[in-house]
Every structure is written in C-alpha cells, then in structure tokens.
Amino acid sequence: MTELLFEGYSAPAVAYGLDSLWSLYANSPDPTVADGLVISSGTANTHVIPVLGGKAIMTSAKKCVHVSSPLGCRTSSHRRH
C-alpha cells in the first residue's frame, strides 16, 4: 500500500494510525500534551486506549471482543504485531 501511494500517486508523505487517536489529536488544543481515555467501539470490538502527554500507552490498551451476547465481552491486551 505504501509503495503504491509513493510510486503510483507521488504522495509526499504517509501516516498510519488509529482513527480514534487521530480524533483526540485533532480535537485537542495542544496535542503534544493531550491526556485522555480514547474509546473506539465498532460492531466487532471495542478499544480502550489511555493517552498521557500526547502519547498513547499501548501497553495498557485493552481490546474488548464482542461475543454473541450483546451484554458480554472478552477482554484481552491490545498487542501490535
């Protein structure tokens, strides 16, 4: 994907990230010192990401996978591979 953007479309730069974190940064008066708890919920899972000093604490992030019951979920650590 990155190669296609650079070579096919001559993109000067590319940034990848989590949409919920981009939203926090875009809506903070000073993103470099933003503190907050980012909650992103979709049909399959919910992510909870703490942010301190403008940096996401991914080691403390949680991913809640929605199971068949609308009231239940299974939590696991959010890991980047």
N, C-alpha and C positions, 0 to 999 in steps of 0.2 A: 504494500500500500504506500509506504513512504517513498519507495523508488518511483512508483507511478506518479506521485504528486510532484516530485522534484524533476524527473526527466520528461514526463508527458505534459505537465502543466506549468513547468518552470516556477513552482512555488518557492518563494524566498525562504520560508521557514514553516515548520510544522510543530504543533504542540499537541500532545496526547494527555488526557487526564479524565478524571471522573466529573461528570456533568454537575453533580451536586456540589462539589468543591469549587468548580468554576463559578457557580451561582453565589456561593459565600463570598468569594473574592470580588466578584462584580458588584455585590451589594454592600460591601464594607467600605466605610470612609477611608480607611488605610489598611489595605490587605496584608501589609507586612507585619501588622500587629493584631490581626483578627483572631479573636477567641470565639469558639462556639462548638456546638454539637450538631453535626450535619446528619440529617436523617433522610435517606432516599428510599422510597418504597415503590415497588412495582408489582406486577402480577405474580412473579415467581419468587421474589425475595425482597428483603429489606436490609439496607446497610446503615449502620450507625458508626460515624467516624468523628472522634474528638479532634479539635483543632486548637492548638495553643501557639500564640505568637506567629500566626500565619502559616504554620506548618501542620499538616495532617499527621496524627500519631497513628500510623497504620498498624503498629504492633498492638494497639489497644482497640482497633476497629473490630466490629462484630458484624457478621452476616447472619441474618435470620432467614432460613429457607422455609417458605410456606408449604405446609403439608396439606393433605386433603381436607382436614378440618379447618374451617375459617378462623377458629379461635386458637389453634395450636401452631407452634412453630418449633423448629430445632435450631439451636444456635451453634455456631462454630466460629473459630477465629478467621478473620479475613487474611488470606495469605496471597502474596504476589508470587507468581511462578516465573 
